[in-house]
Amino acid sequence: MNNETYDVVIIGAGIIGLATALKLLEKKPNIKLGIIEKDPKVGQQQSGHNSGVIHSGIYYKPGSFKANFCVAGRKSMTDYCIENEIPVWTCGKLIVATDEASESRLDDLEERGKANNVDGLRIVGKDEIKEIEPHVSATKALYAPKTGIVDYTKVSYSYYQKILNMSGEVFLSTKVIGFQRDSDISIIKTNNGEIKSKNVINCAGLHSDIIAETMDVTTDVRIIPFRGEYYKLSKNSEHLVKGLIYPVPDPAFPFLGVHLTQTMKGWVEAGPNAVLAWKKEGYSKTDFSINDTLRTLSFKGFWKLSLRDWKTGLWEINRSLRKNVFLNSLRKLVPELKSEDLSGKGSGVRAQAVDNEGNLVDDFKIIELDKAIHVLNAPSPGATASLVIGEHIAGIAENNFSL
Ligand SMILES: Cc1cc2nc3c(=O)[nH]c(=O)nc-3n(C[C@H](O)[C@H](O)[C@H](O)COP(=O)(O)OP(=O)(O)OC[C@H]3O[C@@H](n4cnc5c(N)ncnc54)[C@H](O)[C@@H]3O)c2cc1C
């Protein structure tokens, strides 16, 4: 590794680390910036294993980071894709009420979306539902016409190319394994040697809590991995889904419920669910890591969460193991779906911060220190909002790091 001292080193080349680097280099083109990424390519973890939806900002508490970043993020992501010739499709999204309880929750959701200034959001009735999604059977739904889809792996790669063009350096296949502070300089230890930097930004996603601890930061959260599993629809059933079809989410959880989504990858997805994963990057049901499991089990917040929400946890495991239960959830949205329509499979693992009291941290969590910034919760709609989050973090860096 070279012996120079960087102004800023970012740990993690997911979509958030890359967007932060991009925005920082746009503000300060002359700084010496490096990104350290353990994988051989950028955007291979959460950023490459998500639903590809450009969310419009309906669900989030007005005034929260999520609400503000998502509404601005939808526009900036769509514009960025158009400017940079990345295929993007504003296909619209229907949130479908499937029973009486969800009908009244739909009104609350509309109110929230309107408070967040979500463009074009409106309640639609039976006839309009049939026009938008002919195979959905419901009497009431919330329609967000500006919700879109994109392949975030392509977006991440586009950010990466721009960073290289602006003289940012990206160290691939380089894992951060230790850290030392030597007066004003951080010495970042990796499997390929040491890198020195005046300032560090931790965007390590599923590993961001471990990186923070390595850097002697005490926090009240731990990242608990939740796998999201999905089926692909068989080719001859893809016509049942025109755009994005979602249920009304359970307000107690930050996950959106299994849904049906067109993708820019050439297939239609059904899912994802949300089951506890025993490995941070455990994409298959049988993946297990003793270290990651012990980390989860030794955290008191995990036990508080489990004691409180064990019924939901068991229900999710049941749905994960039994295809017909998964199918039943989907058939509430599109009754014509049959078991044989669910063919291929895929998954992603969410980095969900849980606090000491067992609460799933809902909003983005960014810790600002003198010479470091730690992104400790960047769940969905993190990809949608990446440019806006990047701009926000770059602004903090500009001030706190005196760049
Ligand atoms: C199943 C699923 C569906 C989702 N759907 C959507 C959606 O439709 N729309 C949306 O907007 N958002 C969605 N999200 C959320 C979105 O994907 C995330 O908010 C976003 O990808 C977070 O990006 P990140 O850069 O923080 O994390 P990541 O993409 O996980 O990047 C972190 C990076 O850090 C690297 N790293 C970790 N440890 C080290 C180390 N020690 N040394 C070096 N590098 C390290 C990792 O290899 C990784 O590349 C979804 C997420 C999941 C999992």
Ligand as a Chemical Component Dictionary entry (heavy atoms), coordinates in Angstrom:
data_LIG
# 
_chem_comp.id                   LIG 
_chem_comp.type                 NON-POLYMER 
_chem_comp.pdbx_formal_charge   0 
_chem_comp.three_letter_code    LIG 
# 
loop_
_chem_comp_atom.comp_id 
_chem_comp_atom.atom_id 
_chem_comp_atom.alt_atom_id 
_chem_comp_atom.type_symbol 
_chem_comp_atom.charge 
_chem_comp_atom.model_Cartn_x 
_chem_comp_atom.model_Cartn_y 
_chem_comp_atom.model_Cartn_z 
_chem_comp_atom.pdbx_ordinal 
LIG C1  C1  C 0 -33.606 -7.223 0.619  1  
LIG C2  C2  C 0 -33.404 -5.731 0.503  2  
LIG C3  C3  C 0 -34.285 -4.964 -0.268 3  
LIG C4  C4  C 0 -34.095 -3.576 -0.352 4  
LIG N1  N1  N 0 -34.871 -2.864 -1.213 5  
LIG C5  C5  C 0 -34.604 -1.547 -1.407 6  
LIG C6  C6  C 0 -35.302 -0.812 -2.397 7  
LIG O1  O1  O 0 -36.109 -1.362 -3.152 8  
LIG N2  N2  N 0 -35.050 0.521  -2.515 9  
LIG C7  C7  C 0 -34.144 1.159  -1.704 10 
LIG O2  O2  O 0 -33.985 2.374  -1.836 11 
LIG N3  N3  N 0 -33.438 0.466  -0.786 12 
LIG C8  C8  C 0 -33.629 -0.859 -0.636 13 
LIG N4  N4  N 0 -32.889 -1.575 0.267  14 
LIG C9  C9  C 0 -31.918 -0.854 1.109  15 
LIG C10 C10 C 0 -30.629 -0.539 0.350  16 
LIG O3  O3  O 0 -30.195 -1.642 -0.382 17 
LIG C11 C11 C 0 -29.591 -0.079 1.378  18 
LIG O4  O4  O 0 -30.115 1.031  2.077  19 
LIG C12 C12 C 0 -28.270 0.326  0.752  20 
LIG O5  O5  O 0 -27.829 -0.627 -0.187 21 
LIG C13 C13 C 0 -27.230 0.481  1.844  22 
LIG O6  O6  O 0 -25.986 0.743  1.229  23 
LIG P1  P1  P 0 -24.645 0.702  2.061  24 
LIG O7  O7  O 0 -23.596 1.255  1.192  25 
LIG O8  O8  O 0 -24.885 1.341  3.393  26 
LIG O9  O9  O 0 -24.411 -0.835 2.402  27 
LIG P2  P2  P 0 -23.746 -2.025 1.504  28 
LIG O10 O10 O 0 -24.240 -2.010 0.123  29 
LIG O11 O11 O 0 -23.965 -3.274 2.293  30 
LIG O12 O12 O 0 -22.235 -1.636 1.485  31 
LIG C14 C14 C 0 -21.345 -1.784 2.582  32 
LIG C15 C15 C 0 -20.001 -2.155 1.991  33 
LIG O13 O13 O 0 -19.027 -2.196 3.026  34 
LIG C16 C16 C 0 -18.122 -3.247 2.733  35 
LIG N5  N5  N 0 -17.428 -3.637 3.963  36 
LIG C17 C17 C 0 -18.002 -4.150 5.081  37 
LIG N6  N6  N 0 -17.043 -4.418 5.998  38 
LIG C18 C18 C 0 -15.859 -4.061 5.445  39 
LIG C19 C19 C 0 -14.517 -4.122 5.901  40 
LIG N7  N7  N 0 -14.185 -4.592 7.100  41 
LIG N8  N8  N 0 -13.532 -3.683 5.075  42 
LIG C20 C20 C 0 -13.837 -3.185 3.827  43 
LIG N9  N9  N 0 -15.102 -3.129 3.350  44 
LIG C21 C21 C 0 -16.100 -3.565 4.151  45 
LIG C22 C22 C 0 -19.037 -4.337 2.186  46 
LIG O14 O14 O 0 -18.338 -5.328 1.465  47 
LIG C23 C23 C 0 -20.007 -3.546 1.344  48 
LIG O15 O15 O 0 -19.603 -3.446 -0.004 49 
LIG C24 C24 C 0 -33.041 -2.942 0.373  50 
LIG C25 C25 C 0 -32.153 -3.733 1.126  51 
LIG C26 C26 C 0 -32.307 -5.109 1.165  52 
LIG C27 C27 C 0 -31.286 -5.922 1.908  53 
# 
loop_
_chem_comp_bond.comp_id 
_chem_comp_bond.atom_id_1 
_chem_comp_bond.atom_id_2 
_chem_comp_bond.value_order 
_chem_comp_bond.pdbx_ordinal 
LIG C1  C2  SING 1  
LIG C2  C3  SING 2  
LIG C2  C26 DOUB 3  
LIG C3  C4  DOUB 4  
LIG C4  N1  SING 5  
LIG C4  C24 SING 6  
LIG N1  C5  DOUB 7  
LIG C5  C6  SING 8  
LIG C5  C8  SING 9  
LIG C6  O1  DOUB 10 
LIG C6  N2  SING 11 
LIG N2  C7  SING 12 
LIG C7  O2  DOUB 13 
LIG C7  N3  SING 14 
LIG N3  C8  DOUB 15 
LIG C8  N4  SING 16 
LIG N4  C9  SING 17 
LIG N4  C24 SING 18 
LIG C9  C10 SING 19 
LIG C10 O3  SING 20 
LIG C10 C11 SING 21 
LIG C11 O4  SING 22 
LIG C11 C12 SING 23 
LIG C12 O5  SING 24 
LIG C12 C13 SING 25 
LIG C13 O6  SING 26 
LIG O6  P1  SING 27 
LIG P1  O7  DOUB 28 
LIG P1  O8  SING 29 
LIG P1  O9  SING 30 
LIG O9  P2  SING 31 
LIG P2  O10 DOUB 32 
LIG P2  O11 SING 33 
LIG P2  O12 SING 34 
LIG O12 C14 SING 35 
LIG C14 C15 SING 36 
LIG C15 O13 SING 37 
LIG C15 C23 SING 38 
LIG O13 C16 SING 39 
LIG C16 N5  SING 40 
LIG C16 C22 SING 41 
LIG N5  C17 SING 42 
LIG N5  C21 SING 43 
LIG C17 N6  DOUB 44 
LIG N6  C18 SING 45 
LIG C18 C19 SING 46 
LIG C18 C21 DOUB 47 
LIG C19 N7  SING 48 
LIG C19 N8  DOUB 49 
LIG N8  C20 SING 50 
LIG C20 N9  DOUB 51 
LIG N9  C21 SING 52 
LIG C22 O14 SING 53 
LIG C22 C23 SING 54 
LIG C23 O15 SING 55 
LIG C24 C25 DOUB 56 
LIG C25 C26 SING 57 
LIG C26 C27 SING 58 
# 
